[in-house]
């Protein structure tokens, strides 16, 4: 039981994991509001999104366990400007994937906020332009929704 408490303590003290959970909750709320607005509650995309969110949370908890077993430091994958800005010294696998999940959820939050009619359309369009320039991830994400 002490190992479980130790993992739970690690999760509770990790700000990146807290931000992942917060982003998942915020995206779920805006996704729900979007579904209310569009009158589409039983969408295949909504089910896939829920499965994706559960998968993110399960993987974060699993990666905390991995970090307890192997003391990896992946800080080299984080640009130095970001490291200095948020004072990062150590980035385990949970934090590394957590940062990626936060970015993914932020894009989804912006899209849902825009589709709910909130005044963030210019920000969403700038993010979408950036994503289309540097990755095809957004194209797959939007095609999946249709």
C-alpha positions in Angstrom: 0.0 0.0 0.0 2.9 2.4 0.6 4.0 2.1 -3.1 0.5 3.1 -4.2 0.6 6.0 -1.8 4.0 7.0 -3.1 2.7 7.0 -6.7 -0.4 8.9 -5.7 1.8 11.5 -3.9 3.9 11.9 -7.0 0.8 12.5 -9.1 -0.5 15.1 -6.6 2.8 17.0 -6.5 3.3 17.1 -10.2 2.1 20.4 -11.8 2.3 19.0 -15.3 -0.1 16.2 -14.5 -2.4 18.6 -12.7 -2.4 20.7 -15.9 -3.2 17.7 -18.1 -6.2 16.8 -15.9 -7.3 20.4 -15.9 -7.0 20.6 -19.7 -9.0 17.4 -20.1 -11.8 18.7 -17.9 -11.9 22.1 -19.7 -11.9 20.4 -23.1 -14.7 18.1 -22.0 -16.8 21.0 -20.8 -16.3 23.0 -24.1 -16.9 19.8 -26.1 -20.2 19.3 -24.2 -21.2 22.9 -24.8 -20.4 22.5 -28.4 -22.5 19.4 -28.6 -25.4 21.2 -26.9 -25.1 24.1 -29.5 -24.9 21.7 -32.4 -27.5 19.3 -31.0 -25.2 16.4 -31.6 -24.7 14.3 -28.4 -24.3 10.8 -29.8 -21.4 11.5 -32.2 -18.8 8.9 -33.1 -16.2 11.7 -32.6 -17.4 12.3 -29.0 -17.0 8.7 -28.2 -13.5 8.6 -29.8 -12.6 11.8 -27.9 -13.7 10.2 -24.6 -11.6 7.1 -25.3 -8.6 9.3 -26.2 -8.9 11.3 -22.9 -9.2 8.2 -20.8 -6.2 6.8 -22.6 -4.2 10.0 -21.9 -5.0 9.9 -18.2 -4.2 6.1 -18.0 -0.9 6.6 -19.8 0.1 9.5 -17.5 -0.4 7.4 -14.4 1.5 4.5 -16.1 4.3 6.8 -17.0 4.5 8.0 -13.3 5.2 4.3 -12.5 7.8 4.1 -15.3 9.5 7.2 -13.8 9.5 5.5 -10.4 11.3 2.5 -11.9 13.7 4.3 -14.3 15.0 7.8 -13.5 15.1 9.2 -17.0 15.6 12.9 -17.6 14.3 14.0 -21.0 15.0 17.6 -20.5 17.1 17.7 -23.6 13.9 17.4 -25.7 12.5 20.7 -24.2 13.8 23.9 -25.9 16.1 25.9 -23.5 13.9 29.0 -23.7 10.9 27.0 -22.3 13.1 25.3 -19.7 14.3 28.7 -18.4 10.9 30.3 -18.5 9.2 27.6 -16.4 12.3 26.7 -14.4 12.4 23.0 -15.4 15.3 20.9 -13.9 14.0 17.4 -14.6 11.5 16.1 -17.1 10.5 12.4 -16.7 8.4 10.5 -19.2 5.2 11.6 -17.4 6.1 15.2 -17.7 7.3 14.9 -21.3 4.1 13.2 -22.5 2.1 15.5 -20.2 3.5 18.6 -22.1 2.5 17.0 -25.4 -1.0 16.2 -24.0 -1.4 19.8 -22.8 -0.5 21.1 -26.3 -3.0 18.7 -27.9 -5.8 19.6 -25.4 -5.1 23.3 -25.8 -5.6 23.0 -29.6 -8.9 21.1 -29.0 -10.0 23.7 -26.3 -9.4 26.5 -28.8 -11.3 24.8 -31.5 -14.3 24.0 -29.2 -14.3 27.5 -27.9 -14.4 28.9 -31.4 -17.2 26.5 -32.4 -19.1 27.6 -29.3 -19.0 31.1 -30.5 -16.5 32.6 -28.0 -14.3 35.4 -29.3 -11.1 33.4 -29.9 -11.4 32.8 -33.6 -8.3 34.8 -34.5 -6.2 32.8 -32.0 -7.7 29.5 -33.3 -6.9 30.5 -36.9 -3.3 31.4 -36.0 -2.9 28.0 -34.2 -4.5 26.2 -37.1 -2.2 27.9 -39.6 0.9 27.1 -37.5 -0.2 23.4 -37.1 -0.9 23.1 -40.9 2.6 24.5 -41.6 4.5 22.2 -39.3 2.5 19.0 -38.9 -0.3 17.0 -40.6 -1.7 16.1 -37.2 -4.4 18.7 -37.4 -5.6 17.5 -40.8 -6.0 14.0 -39.5 -7.8 15.4 -36.4 -10.3 17.4 -38.5 -10.9 14.6 -41.0 -11.7 12.3 -38.1 -14.4 14.6 -36.9 -16.2 14.7 -40.3 
